[in-house]
Amino acid sequence: MADGELVLGFDPSTAVEHLRTSDATLARVMDTVGPFRMERAEKPSIFHALAEAIVYQQLTGKAAATILARLCALFPGSRGGLTADQILGASDEELRGVGLSRSKLLSLRDLAQRTASGEIPTRSEIDRMEDEALIERLTEVRGIGRWTAEMLLIFHLGRPDVLPVNDYGIRKGFALAYDRELPSPKELAAYGARWKPYRTVASWYLWRVVEQGTARQAMPLGPAEEKP
């Protein structure tokens, strides 16, 4: 098993080769961006990962990190990350005191209650679940939308075939790389079918296109390529 497979849950070299042979334009994007270097963000638990995602919503990274640190500091005896019991045992005043909005407090409470009741699957259960089934389960939680669940699948679980079609960065990256108008989520999903079963890797490269300001002019459209 390759080192990358141990870290991500799939073999990056196999994924890259598959994408190169299935999409010539994406292959040129890969040449421009460089090697695939996505890192899996290990978290102490699924609960902690989801709680962190809730805290970070609609905030700058610095502000969210400060609030998360204050939240964790409420429970100094815990070294394994936030737990449902901790959130359920804390008062509203304590949780609001670290900087949480009322909406995020309610979201954390809902997540904690669902975790305690067994509605949120354990890690061993998650490993046996298909992506869509897991997304459906997680989005039942207040404050957890599809995008948040997809980010968990990509960056925490290392799932290989996730394409967040509602993500503006991915849609913008596609428009730049393929010299097209901003695609609708439906259009992106249709085109991205050719990237299966490694749409996570394609997503990562489209994010990098936006990051690096890669211009489509450097990657001329081949005669065999067609619009979806």
C-alpha atoms as an extended CHARMM CRD file, in Angstrom:
* protein
*
       228  EXT
         1         1  MET       CA              0.0000000000        0.0000000000        0.0000000000  PROA      1               0.0000000000
         2         2  ALA       CA              1.3890000000        3.4140000000       -1.0070000000  PROA      2               0.0000000000
         3         3  ASP       CA              2.1060000000        6.0300000000        1.6550000000  PROA      3               0.0000000000
         4         4  GLY       CA             -0.5590000000        8.3040000000        0.1700000000  PROA      4               0.0000000000
         5         5  GLU       CA             -3.1450000000        5.5580000000        0.4290000000  PROA      5               0.0000000000
         6         6  LEU       CA             -2.3810000000        5.1420000000        4.1210000000  PROA      6               0.0000000000
         7         7  VAL       CA             -2.8820000000        8.8750000000        4.6800000000  PROA      7               0.0000000000
         8         8  LEU       CA             -5.8650000000        9.5260000000        2.3940000000  PROA      8               0.0000000000
         9         9  GLY       CA             -7.6100000000        6.1860000000        2.0770000000  PROA      9               0.0000000000
        10        10  PHE       CA             -6.8580000000        5.9110000000       -1.6540000000  PROA      10              0.0000000000
        11        11  ASP       CA             -3.7830000000        5.8370000000       -3.8830000000  PROA      11              0.0000000000
        12        12  PRO       CA             -3.1320000000        9.3780000000       -5.2110000000  PROA      12              0.0000000000
        13        13  SER       CA             -0.9550000000        8.1620000000       -8.0990000000  PROA      13              0.0000000000
        14        14  THR       CA             -3.7430000000        5.9010000000       -9.3600000000  PROA      14              0.0000000000
        15        15  ALA       CA             -6.2390000000        8.7580000000       -9.0530000000  PROA      15              0.0000000000
        16        16  VAL       CA             -4.0340000000       11.2090000000      -10.9370000000  PROA      16              0.0000000000
        17        17  GLU       CA             -3.3760000000        8.7350000000      -13.7400000000  PROA      17              0.0000000000
        18        18  HSD       CA             -7.0880000000        8.0230000000      -14.0930000000  PROA      18              0.0000000000
        19        19  LEU       CA             -7.9100000000       11.7230000000      -14.3540000000  PROA      19              0.0000000000
        20        20  ARG       CA             -5.1320000000       12.3370000000      -16.8570000000  PROA      20              0.0000000000
        21        21  THR       CA             -6.4780000000        9.6680000000      -19.1950000000  PROA      21              0.0000000000
        22        22  SER       CA            -10.1240000000       10.6860000000      -18.8020000000  PROA      22              0.0000000000
        23        23  ASP       CA             -9.7980000000       14.4680000000      -19.2860000000  PROA      23              0.0000000000
        24        24  ALA       CA             -7.0790000000       16.0960000000      -21.3720000000  PROA      24              0.0000000000
        25        25  THR       CA             -7.8830000000       19.5970000000      -20.1240000000  PROA      25              0.0000000000
        26        26  LEU       CA             -7.6400000000       18.5300000000      -16.5070000000  PROA      26              0.0000000000
        27        27  ALA       CA             -4.3350000000       16.8480000000      -17.3320000000  PROA      27              0.0000000000
        28        28  ARG       CA             -2.9810000000       20.2260000000      -18.4730000000  PROA      28              0.0000000000
        29        29  VAL       CA             -4.3150000000       21.8040000000      -15.2740000000  PROA      29              0.0000000000
        30        30  MET       CA             -2.3370000000       19.2000000000      -13.3290000000  PROA      30              0.0000000000
        31        31  ASP       CA              0.8210000000       20.0550000000      -15.2800000000  PROA      31              0.0000000000
        32        32  THR       CA              0.3490000000       23.7400000000      -14.4800000000  PROA      32              0.0000000000
        33        33  VAL       CA             -0.5800000000       23.3310000000      -10.8110000000  PROA      33              0.0000000000
        34        34  GLY       CA              1.9140000000       20.5950000000       -9.9810000000  PROA      34              0.0000000000
        35        35  PRO       CA              1.7510000000       17.4200000000       -7.8740000000  PROA      35              0.0000000000
        36        36  PHE       CA             -1.3340000000       16.4720000000       -5.8840000000  PROA      36              0.0000000000
        37        37  ARG       CA             -0.5820000000       17.4210000000       -2.2750000000  PROA      37              0.0000000000
        38        38  MET       CA             -3.8810000000       17.2800000000       -0.4300000000  PROA      38              0.0000000000
        39        39  GLU       CA             -3.4770000000       16.5600000000        3.2650000000  PROA      39              0.0000000000
        40        40  ARG       CA             -5.9860000000       14.7990000000        5.4550000000  PROA      40              0.0000000000
        41        41  ALA       CA             -6.8930000000       16.8270000000        8.5400000000  PROA      41              0.0000000000
        42        42  GLU       CA             -7.0660000000       14.3450000000       11.3990000000  PROA      42              0.0000000000
        43        43  LYS       CA             -9.4350000000       15.3370000000       14.1920000000  PROA      43              0.0000000000
        44        44  PRO       CA             -9.8940000000       13.7070000000       17.6030000000  PROA      44              0.0000000000
        45        45  SER       CA            -13.3910000000       12.4890000000       16.6960000000  PROA      45              0.0000000000
        46        46  ILE       CA            -16.2690000000       12.9450000000       14.2750000000  PROA      46              0.0000000000
        47        47  PHE       CA            -18.0640000000       14.9910000000       16.9170000000  PROA      47              0.0000000000
        48        48  HSD       CA            -15.0860000000       17.3170000000       17.3410000000  PROA      48              0.0000000000
        49        49  ALA       CA            -14.7290000000       17.7000000000       13.5560000000  PROA      49              0.0000000000
        50        50  LEU       CA            -18.3990000000       18.6380000000       13.1480000000  PROA      50              0.0000000000
        51        51  ALA       CA            -18.3680000000       20.9510000000       16.1680000000  PROA      51              0.0000000000
        52        52  GLU       CA            -15.3190000000       22.7100000000       14.7400000000  PROA      52              0.0000000000
        53        53  ALA       CA            -17.0560000000       23.0730000000       11.3730000000  PROA      53              0.0000000000
        54        54  ILE       CA            -20.0330000000       24.7190000000       13.0640000000  PROA      54              0.0000000000
        55        55  VAL       CA            -17.7900000000       27.1490000000       14.9580000000  PROA      55              0.0000000000
        56        56  TYR       CA            -15.9240000000       28.1230000000       11.7770000000  PROA      56              0.0000000000
        57        57  GLN       CA            -19.0010000000       28.9000000000        9.6810000000  PROA      57              0.0000000000
        58        58  GLN       CA            -19.1750000000       32.4900000000        8.3870000000  PROA      58              0.0000000000
        59        59  LEU       CA            -16.1020000000       33.6000000000       10.3480000000  PROA      59              0.0000000000
        60        60  THR       CA            -12.5240000000       34.3730000000        9.4240000000  PROA      60              0.0000000000
        61        61  GLY       CA            -10.0860000000       31.6230000000       10.2910000000  PROA      61              0.0000000000
        62        62  LYS       CA             -8.4560000000       33.7090000000       13.0160000000  PROA      62              0.0000000000
        63        63  ALA       CA            -11.7260000000       34.6170000000       14.7290000000  PROA      63              0.0000000000
        64        64  ALA       CA            -13.0260000000       31.0510000000       14.5520000000  PROA      64              0.0000000000
        65        65  ALA       CA             -9.7700000000       29.6150000000       15.9170000000  PROA      65              0.0000000000
        66        66  THR       CA             -9.9730000000       31.9870000000       18.8760000000  PROA      66              0.0000000000
        67        67  ILE       CA            -13.5360000000       30.9480000000       19.6830000000  PROA      67              0.0000000000
        68        68  LEU       CA            -12.7180000000       27.2550000000       19.2880000000  PROA      68              0.0000000000
        69        69  ALA       CA             -9.7350000000       27.6060000000       21.6340000000  PROA      69              0.0000000000
        70        70  ARG       CA            -11.9460000000       29.2980000000       24.2320000000  PROA      70              0.0000000000
        71        71  LEU       CA            -14.5500000000       26.5580000000       23.8430000000  PROA      71              0.0000000000
        72        72  CYS       CA            -11.9890000000       23.8120000000       24.3650000000  PROA      72              0.0000000000
        73        73  ALA       CA            -10.5850000000       25.7110000000       27.3620000000  PROA      73              0.0000000000
        74        74  LEU       CA            -13.9410000000       25.2700000000       29.1140000000  PROA      74              0.0000000000
        75        75  PHE       CA            -13.0110000000       21.6070000000       29.5060000000  PROA      75              0.0000000000
        76        76  PRO       CA             -9.3300000000       21.5960000000       30.5550000000  PROA      76              0.0000000000
        77        77  GLY       CA             -9.3750000000       17.9850000000       31.7130000000  PROA      77              0.0000000000
        78        78  SER       CA            -10.1520000000       16.6150000000       28.2540000000  PROA      78              0.0000000000
        79        79  ARG       CA             -7.2860000000       15.7960000000       25.9190000000  PROA      79              0.0000000000
        80        80  GLY       CA             -9.2850000000       13.9580000000       23.2710000000  PROA      80              0.0000000000
        81        81  GLY       CA            -11.1610000000       16.8590000000       21.7450000000  PROA      81              0.0000000000
        82        82  LEU       CA            -14.6640000000       18.1190000000       22.3760000000  PROA      82              0.0000000000
        83        83  THR       CA            -17.3340000000       15.5880000000       23.3460000000  PROA      83              0.0000000000
        84        84  ALA       CA            -21.1220000000       15.5560000000       23.2960000000  PROA      84              0.0000000000
        85        85  ASP       CA            -21.2650000000       15.1660000000       27.0820000000  PROA      85              0.0000000000
        86        86  GLN       CA            -19.1740000000       18.3030000000       27.5550000000  PROA      86              0.0000000000
        87        87  ILE       CA            -21.4420000000       20.4130000000       25.3720000000  PROA      87              0.0000000000
        88        88  LEU       CA            -24.5830000000       19.0180000000       26.9880000000  PROA      88              0.0000000000
        89        89  GLY       CA            -23.1690000000       19.6580000000       30.4520000000  PROA      89              0.0000000000
        90        90  ALA       CA            -22.1910000000       23.2580000000       29.8040000000  PROA      90              0.0000000000
        91        91  SER       CA            -24.6180000000       26.0980000000       30.4490000000  PROA      91              0.0000000000
        92        92  ASP       CA            -25.8370000000       28.4580000000       27.7610000000  PROA      92              0.0000000000
        93        93  GLU       CA            -24.0210000000       31.2720000000       29.5510000000  PROA      93              0.0000000000
        94        94  GLU       CA            -20.7150000000       29.3890000000       29.3980000000  PROA      94              0.0000000000
        95        95  LEU       CA            -21.1000000000       28.5910000000       25.7210000000  PROA      95              0.0000000000
        96        96  ARG       CA            -22.1890000000       32.0970000000       24.7730000000  PROA      96              0.0000000000
        97        97  GLY       CA            -19.3220000000       33.4440000000       26.8720000000  PROA      97              0.0000000000
        98        98  VAL       CA            -16.6730000000       32.0040000000       24.5240000000  PROA      98              0.0000000000
        99        99  GLY       CA            -18.1350000000       33.9790000000       21.6240000000  PROA      99              0.0000000000
       100       100  LEU       CA            -20.6550000000       31.5690000000       20.1320000000  PROA      100             0.0000000000
       101       101  SER       CA            -23.7200000000       33.0830000000       18.5140000000  PROA      101             0.0000000000
       102       102  ARG       CA            -27.1450000000       31.9070000000       19.6310000000  PROA      102             0.0000000000
       103       103  SER       CA            -27.5470000000       30.0150000000       16.3610000000  PROA      103             0.0000000000
       104       104  LYS       CA            -24.2460000000       28.1800000000       16.7270000000  PROA      104             0.0000000000
       105       105  LEU       CA            -25.0130000000       27.3520000000       20.3460000000  PROA      105             0.0000000000
       106       106  LEU       CA            -28.2630000000       25.7000000000       19.2200000000  PROA      106             0.0000000000
       107       107  SER       CA            -26.4260000000       23.8520000000       16.4550000000  PROA      107             0.0000000000
       108       108  LEU       CA            -23.8350000000       22.4920000000       18.8950000000  PROA      108             0.0000000000
       109       109  ARG       CA            -26.5830000000       21.4350000000       21.2910000000  PROA      109             0.0000000000
       110       110  ASP       CA            -28.3980000000       19.6080000000       18.4930000000  PROA      110             0.0000000000
       111       111  LEU       CA            -25.1980000000       17.8850000000       17.3780000000  PROA      111             0.0000000000
       112       112  ALA       CA            -24.4500000000       16.8310000000       20.9480000000  PROA      112             0.0000000000
       113       113  GLN       CA            -27.9630000000       15.5170000000       21.5560000000  PROA      113             0.0000000000
       114       114  ARG       CA            -27.9660000000       13.5360000000       18.3180000000  PROA      114             0.0000000000
       115       115  THR       CA            -24.5190000000       12.1360000000       19.1230000000  PROA      115             0.0000000000
       116       116  ALA       CA            -25.5740000000       11.0980000000       22.6150000000  PROA      116             0.0000000000
       117       117  SER       CA            -28.7000000000        9.3900000000       21.2590000000  PROA      117             0.0000000000
       118       118  GLY       CA            -26.7190000000        7.4470000000       18.6550000000  PROA      118             0.0000000000
       119       119  GLU       CA            -28.0590000000        9.2990000000       15.6140000000  PROA      119             0.0000000000
       120       120  ILE       CA            -24.5590000000       10.3590000000       14.5840000000  PROA      120             0.0000000000
       121       121  PRO       CA            -22.7030000000        7.2470000000       13.4180000000  PROA      121             0.0000000000
       122       122  THR       CA            -19.4790000000        6.1690000000       15.0740000000  PROA      122             0.0000000000
       123       123  ARG       CA            -16.2400000000        6.1330000000       13.1210000000  PROA      123             0.0000000000
       124       124  SER       CA            -16.4770000000        2.3770000000       12.5490000000  PROA      124             0.0000000000
       125       125  GLU       CA            -20.0260000000        2.8180000000       11.2550000000  PROA      125             0.0000000000
       126       126  ILE       CA            -18.9500000000        5.7150000000        9.0470000000  PROA      126             0.0000000000
       127       127  ASP       CA            -16.2560000000        3.5860000000        7.4350000000  PROA      127             0.0000000000
       128       128  ARG       CA            -18.9920000000        1.2320000000        6.2110000000  PROA      128             0.0000000000
       129       129  MET       CA            -21.3030000000        3.9730000000        4.9020000000  PROA      129             0.0000000000
       130       130  GLU       CA            -21.5750000000        5.2500000000        1.3440000000  PROA      130             0.0000000000
       131       131  ASP       CA            -20.9330000000        8.9720000000        0.8250000000  PROA      131             0.0000000000
       132       132  GLU       CA            -24.5370000000        9.9490000000        0.0970000000  PROA      132             0.0000000000
       133       133  ALA       CA            -25.9050000000        7.9940000000        3.0440000000  PROA      133             0.0000000000
       134       134  LEU       CA            -23.4450000000        9.7200000000        5.3450000000  PROA      134             0.0000000000
       135       135  ILE       CA            -24.2080000000       13.1750000000        3.9260000000  PROA      135             0.0000000000
       136       136  GLU       CA            -27.9280000000       12.5460000000        4.4070000000  PROA      136             0.0000000000
       137       137  ARG       CA            -27.3880000000       11.5520000000        8.0330000000  PROA      137             0.0000000000
       138       138  LEU       CA            -25.1120000000       14.4730000000        8.8830000000  PROA      138             0.0000000000
       139       139  THR       CA            -27.2890000000       17.1190000000        7.2570000000  PROA      139             0.0000000000
       140       140  GLU       CA            -30.0990000000       16.2530000000        9.6560000000  PROA      140             0.0000000000
       141       141  VAL       CA            -28.1100000000       18.2030000000       12.2570000000  PROA      141             0.0000000000
       142       142  ARG       CA            -29.0170000000       21.8570000000       12.6820000000  PROA      142             0.0000000000
       143       143  GLY       CA            -26.3110000000       23.9950000000       11.0690000000  PROA      143             0.0000000000
       144       144  ILE       CA            -24.7640000000       21.1630000000        9.0330000000  PROA      144             0.0000000000
       145       145  GLY       CA            -25.4540000000       21.5780000000        5.3280000000  PROA      145             0.0000000000
       146       146  ARG       CA            -24.3320000000       19.5000000000        2.3970000000  PROA      146             0.0000000000
       147       147  TRP       CA            -21.1860000000       21.5730000000        1.8190000000  PROA      147             0.0000000000
       148       148  THR       CA            -20.0350000000       21.1120000000        5.4210000000  PROA      148             0.0000000000
       149       149  ALA       CA            -20.6330000000       17.3690000000        5.1910000000  PROA      149             0.0000000000
       150       150  GLU       CA            -18.7100000000       17.2040000000        1.9150000000  PROA      150             0.0000000000
       151       151  MET       CA            -15.7350000000       19.0260000000        3.4430000000  PROA      151             0.0000000000
       152       152  LEU       CA            -15.7280000000       16.4590000000        6.2550000000  PROA      152             0.0000000000
       153       153  LEU       CA            -15.7200000000       13.6280000000        3.7220000000  PROA      153             0.0000000000
       154       154  ILE       CA            -12.8470000000       15.1700000000        1.7860000000  PROA      154             0.0000000000
       155       155  PHE       CA            -10.5120000000       16.5860000000        4.3940000000  PROA      155             0.0000000000
       156       156  HSD       CA            -11.2460000000       14.4950000000        7.5080000000  PROA      156             0.0000000000
       157       157  LEU       CA            -12.2550000000       11.1330000000        6.0680000000  PROA      157             0.0000000000
       158       158  GLY       CA            -10.1780000000       11.2620000000        2.8830000000  PROA      158             0.0000000000
       159       159  ARG       CA            -12.9890000000        9.9940000000        0.6580000000  PROA      159             0.0000000000
       160       160  PRO       CA            -11.8490000000        9.8110000000       -2.9930000000  PROA      160             0.0000000000
       161       161  ASP       CA            -15.0040000000       10.6380000000       -4.9460000000  PROA      161             0.0000000000
       162       162  VAL       CA            -16.5620000000       13.8520000000       -3.6220000000  PROA      162             0.0000000000
       163       163  LEU       CA            -17.4550000000       16.7510000000       -5.9280000000  PROA      163             0.0000000000
       164       164  PRO       CA            -18.9700000000       19.7420000000       -4.0540000000  PROA      164             0.0000000000
       165       165  VAL       CA            -20.8690000000       21.1720000000       -7.0230000000  PROA      165             0.0000000000
       166       166  ASN       CA            -22.2380000000       24.0920000000       -4.9820000000  PROA      166             0.0000000000
       167       167  ASP       CA            -18.7750000000       25.2760000000       -3.9780000000  PROA      167             0.0000000000
       168       168  TYR       CA            -18.0660000000       28.5980000000       -5.7040000000  PROA      168             0.0000000000
       169       169  GLY       CA            -14.3130000000       28.0120000000       -5.7450000000  PROA      169             0.0000000000
       170       170  ILE       CA            -14.6570000000       24.7500000000       -7.6510000000  PROA      170             0.0000000000
       171       171  ARG       CA            -17.1370000000       26.2700000000      -10.1060000000  PROA      171             0.0000000000
       172       172  LYS       CA            -14.8460000000       29.2660000000      -10.6300000000  PROA      172             0.0000000000
       173       173  GLY       CA            -11.8330000000       26.9970000000      -11.0970000000  PROA      173             0.0000000000
       174       174  PHE       CA            -13.7360000000       25.0370000000      -13.7140000000  PROA      174             0.0000000000
       175       175  ALA       CA            -14.6970000000       28.2240000000      -15.5680000000  PROA      175             0.0000000000
       176       176  LEU       CA            -11.0620000000       29.3760000000      -15.6170000000  PROA      176             0.0000000000
       177       177  ALA       CA             -9.5890000000       26.0160000000      -16.5840000000  PROA      177             0.0000000000
       178       178  TYR       CA            -12.1040000000       25.2340000000      -19.3340000000  PROA      178             0.0000000000
       179       179  ASP       CA            -12.6150000000       28.8110000000      -20.5960000000  PROA      179             0.0000000000
       180       180  ARG       CA            -16.3510000000       28.7750000000      -19.9700000000  PROA      180             0.0000000000
       181       181  GLU       CA            -19.0050000000       30.6810000000      -18.1170000000  PROA      181             0.0000000000
       182       182  LEU       CA            -19.4820000000       29.8050000000      -14.4710000000  PROA      182             0.0000000000
       183       183  PRO       CA            -21.2120000000       26.4010000000      -14.6150000000  PROA      183             0.0000000000
       184       184  SER       CA            -24.3690000000       25.6380000000      -12.7200000000  PROA      184             0.0000000000
       185       185  PRO       CA            -24.0900000000       22.8740000000      -10.1150000000  PROA      185             0.0000000000
       186       186  LYS       CA            -26.0250000000       20.5970000000      -12.4820000000  PROA      186             0.0000000000
       187       187  GLU       CA            -23.6570000000       21.3270000000      -15.3760000000  PROA      187             0.0000000000
       188       188  LEU       CA            -20.6080000000       20.7390000000      -13.2000000000  PROA      188             0.0000000000
       189       189  ALA       CA            -22.0270000000       17.4510000000      -11.9230000000  PROA      189             0.0000000000
       190       190  ALA       CA            -22.7010000000       16.2840000000      -15.4890000000  PROA      190             0.0000000000
       191       191  TYR       CA            -19.2030000000       17.1260000000      -16.7070000000  PROA      191             0.0000000000
       192       192  GLY       CA            -17.5800000000       15.7760000000      -13.5530000000  PROA      192             0.0000000000
       193       193  ALA       CA            -19.0640000000       12.3140000000      -14.0820000000  PROA      193             0.0000000000
       194       194  ARG       CA            -16.0050000000       11.5280000000      -16.2080000000  PROA      194             0.0000000000
       195       195  TRP       CA            -13.7700000000       12.0710000000      -13.1570000000  PROA      195             0.0000000000
       196       196  LYS       CA            -15.3550000000        9.2390000000      -11.1470000000  PROA      196             0.0000000000
       197       197  PRO       CA            -14.2370000000        7.5640000000       -8.9150000000  PROA      197             0.0000000000
       198       198  TYR       CA            -11.6840000000       10.2940000000       -8.0600000000  PROA      198             0.0000000000
       199       199  ARG       CA            -13.6960000000       13.5090000000       -8.1100000000  PROA      199             0.0000000000
       200       200  THR       CA            -12.0660000000       14.6130000000       -4.8400000000  PROA      200             0.0000000000
       201       201  VAL       CA             -8.7400000000       14.9220000000       -6.6430000000  PROA      201             0.0000000000
       202       202  ALA       CA            -10.3250000000       16.8740000000       -9.5010000000  PROA      202             0.0000000000
       203       203  SER       CA            -11.9370000000       19.1950000000       -6.9290000000  PROA      203             0.0000000000
       204       204  TRP       CA             -8.5830000000       19.8060000000       -5.2780000000  PROA      204             0.0000000000
       205       205  TYR       CA             -7.0290000000       20.8250000000       -8.6000000000  PROA      205             0.0000000000
       206       206  LEU       CA             -9.8900000000       23.1940000000       -9.4350000000  PROA      206             0.0000000000
       207       207  TRP       CA             -9.4290000000       24.9100000000       -6.0780000000  PROA      207             0.0000000000
       208       208  ARG       CA             -5.7480000000       25.3350000000       -6.8900000000  PROA      208             0.0000000000
       209       209  VAL       CA             -6.5880000000       26.9330000000      -10.2510000000  PROA      209             0.0000000000
       210       210  VAL       CA             -8.3560000000       29.7560000000       -8.4200000000  PROA      210             0.0000000000
       211       211  GLU       CA             -5.6040000000       30.0080000000       -5.8070000000  PROA      211             0.0000000000
       212       212  GLN       CA             -2.8600000000       30.3490000000       -8.3790000000  PROA      212             0.0000000000
       213       213  GLY       CA             -4.8340000000       32.4590000000      -10.8290000000  PROA      213             0.0000000000
       214       214  THR       CA             -4.1280000000       29.9390000000      -13.5540000000  PROA      214             0.0000000000
       215       215  ALA       CA             -5.2560000000       31.4320000000      -16.8600000000  PROA      215             0.0000000000
       216       216  ARG       CA             -6.9950000000       29.2510000000      -19.4230000000  PROA      216             0.0000000000
       217       217  GLN       CA             -4.9830000000       30.8940000000      -22.1910000000  PROA      217             0.0000000000
       218       218  ALA       CA             -1.9830000000       28.8000000000      -21.1460000000  PROA      218             0.0000000000
       219       219  MET       CA             -4.0100000000       25.6270000000      -21.7280000000  PROA      219             0.0000000000
       220       220  PRO       CA             -5.5180000000       25.6840000000      -25.2460000000  PROA      220             0.0000000000
       221       221  LEU       CA             -8.6510000000       23.6540000000      -25.8250000000  PROA      221             0.0000000000
       222       222  GLY       CA             -7.9780000000       20.4260000000      -27.7120000000  PROA      222             0.0000000000
       223       223  PRO       CA            -10.0590000000       19.5780000000      -30.8050000000  PROA      223             0.0000000000
       224       224  ALA       CA            -11.5120000000       16.4370000000      -29.2290000000  PROA      224             0.0000000000
       225       225  GLU       CA            -12.8920000000       18.2200000000      -26.1700000000  PROA      225             0.0000000000
       226       226  GLU       CA            -16.5610000000       19.0590000000      -26.0740000000  PROA      226             0.0000000000
       227       227  LYS       CA            -18.7440000000       21.0250000000      -23.7470000000  PROA      227             0.0000000000
       228       228  PRO       CA            -21.0840000000       19.0100000000      -21.5470000000  PROA      228             0.0000000000
